[in-house]
Structures are given as C-alpha cells and as structure tokens.
C-alpha cells in the first residue's frame, strides 16, 4: 500500500514515559501508513537546558510558519527536577512559552468510550474546557523572602505617571508573586471561545472570581461581556445557543449537576485544574484531547496529561508498563486531520478518522490499559501492556486501511 503524502507539521518531542510512547506510536501507527513530514524539535528537558530553552521558542515560531504542530508531554521543572536533571535553572513551562507565542486558547474535550461511564452520574455528553493560554501564574515573577520588609506594586507608564500600592509589610519571611495579563490576549481568548461555541453549536459558560479579584478577574468578565454584546449576541441567538457568566465556585456546582454538552471557559490556571478534574471524572487523564487554537489560524495538538513519571521509573527498571497512549494518539490524529483540512488532503483526513476509530474499537472490544480496566463496566477486560495495546490498534487499523 502506498503511504499517504502530507505537508509539513511541527513535531515536538517530550519527556519520560510519554517520550517512549511517542516513538512507539510513530513506528507502529503512523510511519507504516503515512509519509510523515515533520520539522522536529526536541523539547525534552535535557535539550531545553542545553539550549537555555531557546528550543521552546523556536518550536512556537515554527508553528506560526506551518500552522499545525503536535506536542508530546513535557516536564515543567520544580526544585526536585532541577537537582535530578542537574539543570542550569528552573525553566518555565514550554507549554506556557508556546501559548504566549501563539496567543491562543486551549480546548480540552474528554474522549468517550462505551464501557467507561463518568464518575458523575448525571453527565451524558462531553464537557469541553476552554483554557486561556496566556499569562497569569505561568508568566509570573516570584520572590522568596527571608527577612522583614515592605512589598510594593509599582507601575510606571510610558509618560512617566506612576501607580504604587503596598502589598504587605512583612514582619517575617514569606513569598511574593506578581502576575499579569493583557487586554489583547483576553480579547483573543473571548473571540476564540465564542467562535468555537458557534462552530460546535454548544452553550458557552465563563467563570472567574471577580467578587474577590475586583480588578484582575473583573477585567476578564467585562471584556467577555462587551465583545459578546457587540459581536456575538445575535449570532448566538440565531444559532440557538447561550452565553452566561458566573462565579467559578457556582460554575463548579452547576457542572457537577449538569448533563454536559457545553463549553466551560476558564482562566489559565483554573482551566489547567478543571480540565484534569473533568477528564478524571469522565474516565482517565489519558482520555482527553487538547488543542491550542490561535486567532490567526494556528493549531497545536497535545495530550492533556503529564509525562507519567512513575511508569517511566518502572520502565527504566525493565518493567513492562500499561500506560494509556490514547491522548497522545489523538494528538497525532488531530494534527494530521487539521493538516489535511488546511491542504484539502482527503486521504490524510480519512486516515486520522480511522486511527481514532481503530483505537476506540480495541477498547470497546474489551482490550485496554490498566487505568481503563479499573473503571470498565462491561465483561471482564483484558489488560494489555502499552506495547501490546498499540500493536492491537495497529492490527485493527490495518483492517480499516485495506
């Protein structure tokens, strides 16, 4: 069978167990069927350290050039990781770096499969988390304070005008953090959410904590409201969908009582946490798609979960692990499908669809990784190692590709 040809996408390799799965997925599920055309960037922590994290910036700029990227999960180092990997410094999240370059919104949606019912009994449809992808704690400046003193917030305008306020008079050591966001990025976030809701024909919820954060969070609320009223209200009414704002604690209560089937927009950190909550409640952190969409038409697909560190340590000891590769497979299928859509490459689109169909068919046949087997509600499942599971998907995929 002739392999499917394609134009270039940006490939960003990652860390630990997901890096191992990344290669296996390429070798077993992609290269036999597609002439992969990728511009490769190694975002593994050792190489980020070697390049002073310039590789993360280069990868983000490459996505702007080719418009489609696919990314493996990566480590965001803490103090323990700095020591473990002998790093020059505690590098920032590469996800945050790339999101800042693309100025996009991350949309994360659970992958549903029969036999795994959500932990929340009322949920019947997927809940998509729309996560703002710029600033906040991911671009914050932090100080660890070891002595008493005054912490101040100072802003100096271009014309010389200043604003100054005391944050706190420290009588002892402590910790201090300053974070920011931009009107232009919040506006892009709002429009991305409204457009995504119109495309999906699903209601849009937005939540912050403006009763406590009376300037920072309220700015998000007001910008969303202004853009909706001026640009999207009539479009939403015509589409038969709604937009509403609520406090994040109220949103959590509403989400738990809902049936699903809507988009929940959150600030950067809120979206990080809530997407993990939603994916776990639907089944598994490894069963969630994630795509970063920028206003100017750039797309970055990735798995929503981390690098599966515990499994990686077992792998290094020679153990065969049962790590779920579905989210990483769907990151590849999403990127290939989008490349096909942008180029009018029907065979590539069909391959992406078949890859996803084959992956879910193996699970629904009762063969799966351990995380899904623990939640399986059908007949007794067969637990497979990661390699055996991917091999089963390949056999299923081969039957679809004939």
Secondary structure, 3 states (H helix, E strand, C coil): CCCECCCCEEEEECCHHHHHHHHHHHHHHHCCCECCCEEEEECCHHHHHHCCCHHHHHHHHHHHHHCEEEECCCCCCCHHHHHHHCCCCCCCCHHHHHHHHHCEEEEEEECCCCCCCCCCCCCCCCEEEEEECCCHHHHCEEEEECCCEEEEEEEECCCCCEEEEEEEEECCCEEEEECCCCHHHHHHHHHHHHHHHHHHCCCEEEEECCCCCCCHHHHHHHHHHHHHHHHHHHHHHHHCCCEEEEEHHHHHHHHHHCCCCEEEEECHHHHHHHHHHHHHHHCCCCCEEEEEEECCCCEEEEECCCCCHHHHHHHHCCCCCCCCCHHHHHHHHHHHHHHHHHHCCHHHHHHHHHHHHHHHHHHHCCEECHHHHCCCCCCCCEECCHHHHHHHHHHHHHHHHC
